[in-house]
Amino acid sequence: MTGTARLAGKRALVTGAGSGIGRTIALAFAREGARVQSSDIDLDTARESARMIVEAGGDAVGRRCDVGDPDAVRQAIADMESDFGGIDVLVNNAAWFPARAPLAEIPEGDWEKCLAVNVTGPFLMSRHAIPVMAKGGGGSIIHIASQMAKVANYGQTHYCTAKGALLMLAKGIALDHAGDGIRCNTLSPGGIATPSMIELYGTRENAERQWGAPMHPLGRLGRVEEIAAGAVFLASDESSFMTGADLLIDGGYTAR
Ligand SMILES: NC(=O)c1ccc[n+]([C@@H]2O[C@H](COP(=O)([O-])OP(=O)(O)OC[C@H]3O[C@@H](n4cnc5c(N)ncnc54)[C@H](O)[C@@H]3O)[C@@H](O)[C@H]2O)c1
């Protein structure tokens, strides 16, 4: 990697890196010189992202981790220490998408799983990464939230509640660990054309027509690269005076 790489020398862990936004962030980080642990509950896709990075000339390892499992989280951080000697950047991107339902019809198990993966997961990852980050002089933690952290949506109270909680999780970490040299921010995408999004609408065209164009003043869904660009900024020293903040990249969804 060149000397101008924006993440040169950084060691990054990206959860949910086997697909969509997480995969694109992992690839973008590696292009900018970071060494990357591509982590996912699906080992095959985690390894596939790592293979893509290595083929492009970067340095990455693919590993399985269920972010809701405390033992697996501890192991993921221990692997960062044994593979790379520490951790400078953590991206809490993994998420579970519950079926839509009005609140009175949400199965209790869906509520619990949504909070376990989408809130407790980022808590656990941060909880165990922070001491290692602090030992290395600091770092940057990024929670991938959503425009749904700011506005509710019909049938998505469980998902919106979880995403809203990430904004406060970031502010709390920002206060408690600024003295350790650790910054923590959220990045909130609007509708992005990822495999999960397209699956929800059947086809890319349907997703654009039913969700992209009507809901986003810019008239379309976002691209994964547009979110990865924000993550590179938050991971890099370019955002060195930014902590406890939300970087909203939503095509104007919440402007109305
Ligand atoms: N796509 C969008 O429109 C959109 C909008 C706003 C926010 N987001 C957020 O962006 C992030 C990525 O979404 P995406 O659209 O790329 O999703 P995706 O489904 O393409 O990728 C999510 C990845 O997380 C992994 N994962 C699921 N549960 C896990 C667990 N318990 N432990 C570890 N990994 C797990 C999946 O295997 C998958 O690889 C999520 O946090 C999502 O909430 C997405």
The ligand as a Gaussian input file, in Angstrom:
#p B3LYP/6-31G(d) Opt

LIG

0 1
 N      -29.155000      -1.838000       3.767000
 C      -29.755000      -0.777000       4.264000
 O      -30.615000      -0.170000       3.631000
 C      -29.387000      -0.276000       5.629000
 C      -29.922000       0.943000       6.034000
 C      -29.584000       1.456000       7.274000
 C      -28.730000       0.727000       8.099000
 N      -28.244000      -0.472000       7.675000
 C      -27.343000      -1.171000       8.580000
 O      -26.145000      -1.496000       7.906000
 C      -25.596000      -2.705000       8.464000
 C      -25.312000      -3.695000       7.352000
 O      -26.537000      -3.996000       6.675000
 P      -26.561000      -4.734000       5.269000
 O      -27.730000      -4.193000       4.552000
 O      -25.210000      -4.706000       4.650000
 O      -26.928000      -6.216000       5.735000
 P      -26.498000      -7.662000       5.185000
 O      -27.576000      -8.598000       5.587000
 O      -26.088000      -7.600000       3.752000
 O      -25.214000      -7.976000       6.070000
 C      -25.324000      -8.209000       7.443000
 C      -24.246000      -9.213000       7.828000
 O      -24.325000      -9.416000       9.241000
 C      -24.166000     -10.797000       9.498000
 N      -24.767000     -11.132000      10.776000
 C      -26.089000     -11.285000      11.070000
 N      -26.233000     -11.628000      12.366000
 C      -24.984000     -11.688000      12.909000
 C      -24.476000     -11.993000      14.199000
 N      -25.286000     -12.335000      15.212000
 N      -23.129000     -11.951000      14.392000
 C      -22.303000     -11.628000      13.375000
 N      -22.726000     -11.362000      12.121000
 C      -24.049000     -11.381000      11.887000
 C      -24.838000     -11.492000       8.332000
 O      -24.377000     -12.830000       8.174000
 C      -24.441000     -10.576000       7.172000
 O      -23.235000     -10.998000       6.560000
 C      -26.599000      -3.175000       9.503000
 O      -26.211000      -2.702000      10.767000
 C      -27.892000      -2.502000       9.068000
 O      -28.782000      -2.344000      10.138000
 C      -28.550000      -0.983000       6.460000

